Amino acid sequence: MARTRSELPSDHAARMKRATTSLDGLSVGDAFGEKFAIDPDLARSRILVRAVPRPTWDTTDDTELGFAIVQVLDRYGRIDPSALADAFADRYQADPARGYDKTVHATLRAISEGMPWHAAPRELEGGMGSMSNGAAARVGPIGAYFADDLEAVVREARASAQITHAHPEGQAGAIAVAVAAAAAWRMRKAPSRAALFDTVSSHVPDGETARAIAEAAKLPPNASIDFAARKLGNGSRKLAADTVPFALFCAARHLDDYAEALWSTVSALGDRATNCAIVGSIVASGAPPIPSPWLLSREPLGDRVPDSYHMTLATGRSTPPTND
């Protein structure tokens, strides 16, 4: 059962403002990266001269499922897995051609057809669950919403991931990104690469993803993007361990510059939309604004944002609900 407005956290409006700002960062990054999902040589030539893509920038499944997360947060003030599974399935049914990978496509179709959400991901992955980067790509708004409570960030990020990612590595990727988004907000007045990595490393569960994040933290801050991608991966394998460490490396060294963070991220190619969605959701949670022309280039969000919020596309800021 959804909470009434009086049962939501007293600072729910402020939390939702943070969550929708992260969603803006996620969706613009997702759409920006997707515009470079073209022939690698052509993509490199356009990135080299910083050729901002012409509008409209269409979003992918990462944004669709990010919408669902924000809607559930707005209604419940937490992640209710059953409600989120239904919201995921609704978003999927409304537009299944948004780029869902094979596993998520099968999982959300099964949930839509009545399979219990807690059974779908394990049954469709031979009992193991997905290790992919999808849960990490959509989770930034959770970190922003719960930014003042890192234990809650971990708990709620895991709850959001388990609907499609039963494997611990898929969940670890989501936890790492959510914690990074929370850390970006917490250090918004004094961004710190080292502090971001320390915060993430102290909360992400042990495993391959955590080990790769530790390697990312050791890389010189001025290491080239190509060098970092060779060491960490660039999402080409579509795995959390192949994506999240590199995305954290890019976000951590551009916490004060949203546009530069995305240009650096996309220059490594790989899983361009997912990488940029992750980085965008983290960096936007801190201090830097998203360039207004980029927000206007992203496809309109329309009625897909929570009912109690109005997204102002020209500024990327959300108008909090009244206290009716």
N, C-alpha and C positions, 0 to 999 in steps of 0.2 A: 504494500500500500504506500502511495506517495505521501510524503509529509505535507502538512499544511504550511503556509508561509510562516506562521508563527513558530513552527517546530524546526525550521531551518536555522543554520547558524546565524547569530545576530549580525555578523559581518558578511552575510551571504552575497549582498550586492557587490561589495568590494572583491570578494573571491571570484564572482562571476565576471567582473570586469577583467581580472587577471586571466581567467580561463579563455575569455573571448579574444583577448589580445594575443594569447598564445595560439589560438585557433587561426587568427588572421595571419600570424607568422607562418604557421603550418601550411595554410591553404595557398598563400602567395608563393611560398617556397616550393610547394608541390607543383603548382601551375608553371612557375618559372622553370624548374628542372625539366618538366615534361616538354616544354618548348624546345629543349635541346636533345630530346630523345630522337635524334635523326642520325644520318650518316656521321660516323666519328670525325672524319676529316672536315666535313662541313661544320660540324659543331665546334671543333677546335678553332677553325678560322673565324667564326663569329665570336667565340669567347675571347680570342686574342685581342680583338679590337673593341671588346665590350659593347657589342651590338645588342642593345636591349630589344627583345622580341616585340613585334607588333601585336597589339591586342586582336582578338580576345585570348586570354590565357585560360585554357580549360583545366579544371582540376581532375584528380583521379580518385580511386577508391580510398586512398589515405585520407583525403579531405572528407569524403562521405562518412567514413567511420569516425573521424574526429568530430564531425557534427553530432553524431549519435551520442558520443561521450559527453559533449557539452550539454546536450538536451537532458540526459539523465542526471548530470550534476545539478542542472537548474531545477529539476523536479524533486530530487531526493536529497541533495546535499552530500551525496556519496555515490559509490558505484554499487548499484543493485544488479547482480549478474543476470538475473532473469529478465529484468527490464532492459538491460543493455543488449542482451541477446536478441530480444524482440526488436529493439531499435536498429540493431545491425541488420537483421533480416528484412525489416521494412525498407531501409535504405538500399539494400541489395535488390530487392524486388522492384523498387521504383526505377532503377537504372542499372541493370546487371552488366552493362558494357562499359563500366568505368575503369576497367583495367584490373579487376580482381584476379589474383593468381589462381592456379588450378585448385589448390587446396582450400583456400578461403572460399572460392566459388562453390566448391562441393559442400563445405561446412555450412555456409549460410543458406544454401539451397535446402540442405537436409533439415536445418532448424525451421526454415519456412514451411517445410512439409510436415512438421510435427515432431521431429526427433528432439529429445531433451538436449539442451545446450551443453550439459556436462558430459554427455556421451558422444556428441558429434565429432569433436576434434580428435579424440583417441581412436574412435572406430575408423575414421578416415585416414589415419596415419599409422595403421598397424599397431595400435596400442601405445605409441610413443609420443605423438603430438608433433606439431610443427616447430622447427628451429628457425623459421624464417624471420625476416626483418619487419613484417607487417605490423605486429603489435607495437613495436617501437615507433613506427612512423606516425601513429595516431594519438599517442599518449601524452604529449606535451601539456595539453590543457589540464590534465590531472595534477601534474607537478605544480602548475601555476595556482590552481585552486587551493591545494593543500600546502602551499609553500612555507607556511609557518610551522608545519608539523611533519618532519621528514619520515617518521615512522608511519604516519598515515599515508604519505606519498607512496611508500613501498607497498603497504597493504592494498591500497586502492589501485595502484598500477598493476599489481599481480592479478587482482580480481578482474580488471578490464582485459588482461591478456589471455586469461585461461579459457575464454569463450572460443577462441580460434587457435590458441597456441598452448597445448597441454605440455609441451616439452619445456623443461627448466631453462634451456638456453633462450627460447623464444620469450619466456617471461623475464629472464634476466635482462635482455635487451630493452624491454619495456620499462623495467624498474630503473635502469641506468639513465634512460632519456628523461623519465619523469623527475628523477632526482636532480638531473642537470638543469631542467627547466626551473625547478624550485630554487636551486642554488643561484641561478642567474638572477632571479627576482631578489633573493636575499642579499646579493652583493651588487645590486644595481647601481649604488652610489660609488662603489669602488670595485670594479670588475677585476677578478684575479683568476688567471689560468690555473695556477697551482691550487688555489682553494676549490675551484670547480672539480678538478680531478680528485683531490683529497676527499671531497664530500661524496662524489659518486663512488669511489673505490671503497669507502667505508660502509656503503649500503648495498652494493650490488652483490648478489649471491656468488659463491665460488663457482668456477667453471671456465670454459673456453672463452666466453665473452668477457668475463672479469679479467682473465689473464691478458687478453688482447688490449683491454682498456689500460691495464698497468703498463703495457708496452707503449701505448700512445702517450701516456703521461711522461715517459722517459725521453721521448723524441725532443730534439731542440725546438724551441718555439718558432725559430726562423727556418726550420727545415722546409724544403720545397714540398708543394702539394704532391708532385709526382713521387717523390721519395716516400712521403707518408703513405701514399696509396700502395706503393710496392711493399712496404713493411706491414701494413695493416689490412689491405684490401680496400676495395671501393664499392662494395655492394654487388659486384658482378655475380657472386654466388648466391645472392639473395638471402643470406643467412644473417642472423643477429650478430654473430661473431665477426662477420666479414664486412659489416656495415656500421654498427654503432661506434666502435672505437675510432674509425676514421671520421665519422660525423662529429664526435666529441672533440677530436683534434681540431677540426675546422671551426667549430663553435667557440672553443676555448680561447683561440687566439684572435677572435674577432667579436668578442662580447660587446664591444662598444660601436659596432658598425654592421648593421643588418645587411646592406647591399654588398659590402666587401666579403662578408661571410658567405653569401650565396655565390658570388662570382668565384671565390676560391674553391668552394665545394664542387660546383658544376664543372670546373676545369679538369677534375680527375675523371670525368665521364662515369662509367659504371652505372649503377642504378640511380640515375640522375634525379628523378622525381622524389624517390624515397629519401635519398641523401639530403636533398634540399628541404624536404618537409621536416625532417628531424632537426636539422640545423636552424631552420626558420622558427620552429616552435620553441627552441631553447633561447635563441638570441632575442627574439621579440619579447620574451618574458622578462628580460632585463630592461635597461634604460633606452636603447636606441629606437627611434621611430622607423616604421616601414615607409619607404618612399611613397608619397601619395600617388604618383603616376603608376607605380606598380600595383597598388591596391585597385586603382581604377581599371587597370588592364586585366586583372583577374576577373573571371566570369562572375556576374552578380550572384550573391548568396541567396537573395530572395527570401522566401519563407522558410528556408532550411535552418535559420538560426532560431534559438529558443524564443518562445512567444513573448517572454517578459523582457526581451532585449531588442533594440533596434541598432543594427550595424551601420555606422556612418562610413560609407565607402571612401569618401574623400579624405578622411583623416585616419581611418583604421581604428577609431575609438568607439566604445560601446556606451550607450546611454543607459544607466542602471534603471531598474524598474522603480516605480513609485512604491510607497509603503501602504498602499491601499489594503 
